[in-house]
Amino acid sequence: MKPLSAFTSTYGRLLLGSAAAFSLLACESNEAPRPVTIPTNSVLVVNEGNFQKSNADISVVGRSSGSVLYKAAFLDANKAALGDVAQSLTIEGPRAYVVLNNSNKVQVVSLPHFEAVASIEGLKLPRYFTAASASKGYVTETVKYDGNNGQVSAIDLTTNSVLKTISVGVQPEKLLVVGSRLYVTNSGGNTVTVINTSTDAVEGTIPVGDSPNSLAADQAGNVWVLSGGKVAYNADYSVDYARTTKGSLSRIVPGQLTATTREMDSNQSAPGRLTINGSRSQLYYTYKGAVYTLAVTDAALPATPLIKRRFYGLGIDPQDNTIYGGIGSFTAADKVIRYRSTGAPIDSFTVGIGPNGFVFY
């Protein structure tokens, strides 16, 4: 075999040597491709899954295209099941927190690759999570379905461990941080618990309508609370409408422990899924098999729905007020339908089972 010098000049040998070195460097510096990379300007769809089937997951949809980028992002990224009943998802900085109700934990994943990095264990029927800062969060826990009080756990987000548990009302649901206060809806009663996020002490409870289930803060810092009403049953488990109370919408002024409340016009349906637009000036909720909307300055509740369709999940894109409605059949892969802010349909796409919420990334 002839030496290299027999085939090329000194200049050529330098070129060959440089190319080889560059190739070696490229091989050493290239990172293995990730199975999931969630781009900004995406929508994360929380697919609840079937109870005790551990088939919950998160779908990822392109905001502008409406195309499904990943139908099951956690499974794709981790080659493992996410868990049993995905109740909610919250993004805080470079991480997402997925509350898994029947798995009794919060799964922590990194963004944008959706890889599991930690889990917050030992929770008791957790429901919803929110962050008060980059280092501290809170999660509501039913504890037991026995009519006794639930709790809120304060979470150290640097160690993913429970700092403290705080007793609240029965069946706490959604929660919201406004300024230095945490507002917790107690869906098994008719109150909102207010917690100081600096001390984690309960400042008081605010009476609202029966069965408060969701809440939102407007541009002035007012906290709006939607209550579904208390459903009464006959001996045969049919609804006793003579004893069932109406749903309502309450407004809490920042710093006050009282609320002003407006009742819905009927007790035949329980309003739910309160959300607000990006400018925090327009409220949306589900009621009587439809979607209703009202400005935070409106004096009366709306009589006419914006969209005449029943949804299991509801979300409003803060960028352009596109409305996302999730269909929850729980028999197979379900659909999400998108609408313009006028209520005109745009398109639809197939996601996982039971899409109950939307997070805009």
N, C-alpha and C positions, 0 to 999 in steps of 0.2 A: 504494500500500500504506500502511495506517495504521501509525503508530508504536505501540510496545508500550504506551505510556501511554494510548492510546485504548481499549485492551481490558481493562486491569486497574488496580487501585489500587496505591498505593505498596507496601502490605503484600503484595499478590499478586505484584508484581514481585520483591520480596525472596525470596518463597517459590520463584518460578520460577528466580531466579538461584542460590539455594542448592541447589536440586535439580540444576541443570545442573553446578554445581561439584562436588557430591557424586558425580554420575554420572561426571564426568571423572576424579576422584580414584580412584573404584572401578576404572575401566578401567586406570589407570596402575598400581595396586597389585596387581591380580589376577595371580597367577602362572598360566602356561599349565598346563592339566591334564597330569599325568604318566600315561603308559599303565600303569605298575605302581606300586602302593603296598602294600607288605607290612605287614599289621597285626601288632601284637604278639599273642602267643598263637597263632602259626602254626607249621607244620612245613614245613621245606624238604627236599624229596626230591631226592637227587642221582641223576639219570638218566645213566648211563654213556654210553649211545649205542653205535652200531656202530663197530668199529675201522675207521679211515680214512674214515669217512663224515661226520665233523664234525657229527653230529646230537645231541651231548650237550646237555643243558639242565637246568634246575632247576624242579621243580614246587613249588607252594605250596598247602598244605592247611590249612583252618581246623581248629584243634584240637578245638573243641567241636562244630562242625557236621559235620566229616568231608567237607566239600565242597571240591572243587578250585577254588581261587581263580585260579590261573594254571597252566596246563599247561606252558608254556615261558616262564618269567619273563624270562630274559636276552634271548631273541628278541623278546619283546613290548616290553621296555624299550629295546633298542638297535637293533632292526631289523637284526641281524646274528647270525651263528652264534656260539655260545659257543666251540666248538672240538672237538678230537678226543679222545675218552675222558675224561670227567669222573671222576676217581678219588675225589675227596673235597672237602668244603667245611668251612670253619671260620669262625666269627664271632668277631671281636675288636673290641669297641667299635662304632663306626658303620659298620664295613666287613666284608665277607665276602670270603674268599680261596678261590677255586675252583682246585684243582690239576688241570691238563689234561695227562695223562700223555703222549699221543702228539703233542701240540702243544708239548711241552717248555717249558711256562710255567705261571705262576700268574696267573689273571685276578683283578684286584681290583675289587670293585663296592661302591657306596655303598648304605647302607640308610637308609630303607625302599624306595627307588625302584629299586634294583637296576641302576643305571646304571654303565657301565664308567668307572672313573676312572684306572686304571693297569694295567700288567701287569709281572710280574717275568720277564724273559726270560733266555735262555741256560742254562736248566736242562737236565739230562740224564736223561730218563725219570723225572720227578718222580712221587712217590707220595702222600705225606701231609704235611700242614702242621700246626704248632701254634705258638701264641704264648707266649713267656715273659714278655712285658710288652707295654704299648701301643706300644713302639718297637722291639721285637725279636722275630723269629720264626725258625722252623727248618723246613726241608723235606727229606725223604728223597729220594735219587736213586739209581736202579739203576745209572746210568752206561752199562753195557753188560751184555748177557746172555752173558758169556763166563767166568763163574766167578770173576772178580776182585772185589775189594772195591768196594762202593758208597761213597756219601758223604752227609753231611748239610751243607747250606748254611745258614749263619746269615744272616738277612735283616734289613736296616735297614728298618723299616716306615714311616719318615718319608720315605725316598727311594725305597723299593721296589727296592733294589739288594742284591746279594750282598756281605756283609762278609767272609766267610771260608768256605772249604770244609774239612770235617773228615772224614778217612777213617774208615770204620766197617767192618762186616762185609759179607758178600756179600748182595746184594738186600735192603737195609734197607726195612722196611715201616712199620708204625705206630710212633708215637713219643708220648711223654708227659712233661710237665714236672711234677715233684713237688718242691716246695721249690726249692732251687737246683740241682737235677739234672735232666738230660734223659735219659730211658731210650729206647733205640732197639732195636727187634726186628730181628735179622739173619736173614731168612727162608731165605736160602741156606745157612745153617749151623745152629749150635745155641747161639748166644750173644745176650746183650743188652749193648750198649755203653752205658756211663754217661759223660755229658759234664757238666762243670761249666758252668752257664750264665753265671757271672760271668767266667770266663776262656776259655771254649770249649775247654778242654783235656780230653782223655779221661782219666777217673779210673780206668777199668778195664773189663774185660769179665766178665760173669757167665754161667757155663754153665747152660743150661736144656735143655729137650727139643729134639729135631730140628725144624727149620722153624718157629720162633716167628713168629706172624703178627699177634697183637693183644694189647692189654694195657689194664689199668684200675687205678685207685687206689681203695682202700677208705677208710672213715672214719678208720682209724688211720694212714693214709699208706702202708700196705703196697702194693706193686706186684704185681699178678697178671698172669702171662704165659701165654697159651695157645699151644701148639705143635701143629702139624698132623701131625707125624711125617714121616719121609723116605720118599718113594715110590720103590721100585726097579722097573725095567722089564726085561722079557725082550727078546730080539732082535726080536720081532715087535711091540714096543711095548705088549704086554699087561702088566698089573701082576704083578710077582713078589712075592707076599705072603710068601714065605719070607725075603725080605730087606727087606721094608718094615717100618719101625718104627712103634710106636704113638704116637698123640698124647699130650699131657700138659698138666697145669696146674701152674704153678710160682708160689711166693710169695717175694717179695724183701722183707726187712725194711729200712726206711729206713736209709741209711748203711752197709749191708753189701754186700759184693761176692760173696755166696753166695745160693743159692736152695734151697728145699725143693720137691721135685717129686713129683707123683702121676701115674701113667700111666693112660690110658684102658683100657677092658677089651678093645678090639679094634683091630686094624690095618686093618680093612676100610673105615674111613671116617676122613677127616681133619677134626678139630674146627676151628672157626673163628669169627670175628666176635664175639669176647668183648666184652661191654658190661656196664654196672652200673646199678642203679637210682638214683634221686635221693638217697636217704639213704646211698648207698654201702655197703649191707649185703648186697645180693643180686646175684650174678653170673648172667649169661645167656650161652649160646653155642649154636652150631649143631653138630650131630653126628648121624651115621647118619640123615640125612634128617628131622631133627626139631629142636626147641628144648628145651634142658635148662636147669635153673636150680638154684642152690645158694646157701645163705647162706655168708658169708665165714667163719663160725664152724663150719661143718659139717666133721666129721672125715673123711667119705668122699665120693667123687663120686657123683652121683645115678645110679640104675639105670633110672628111669622118666622118659620125656620129659614136658614140660609141654604141648607142642603137637606133634602128629604130622604135620608138614608141612615140606617142604624150602623154604628161602628163600635168595635171592641176597643180600638185604640185611636187617639186623636192627637195630631201635632200640627203646629203652625210654624212654617219656615220664617225665622226672624229677618231674613234678607228681603224677601219679596211677598210674604204672607201667603205663599202656597199652602194649601190645606192637605194634610195627609190623613187618610182614614183607613184603619186596619179592619179587615173582616176576620172574625174569629169563629170558624166552623169547628175546629179541633178534630176534624176527621182526616185531613190530609194537609198538604202545603196550602197555605192561605194566600190571600191577595191584599195588596195595598192599592187604594185608588187616590189619585192626586186631583185636586181642584184648584182653580184660580180663586183669588180672593172674592170674586163675584159669585162663586158657587158653581161656575161652569166646569165640567169635567175636563181633565187634560189627558190622562192616560192611566194605566194600571199595570202592575207587575206582580209576579209570584214570589213569595218569600217563604218563611218557615211556618210553623204551626202556632197560631194564636198571637198575631202581632198586636201587642198591647201598648207600645210606646215608641217615640221617635226622638233621637238625639242628633242635633245638627253640628257637624264637625268642621 
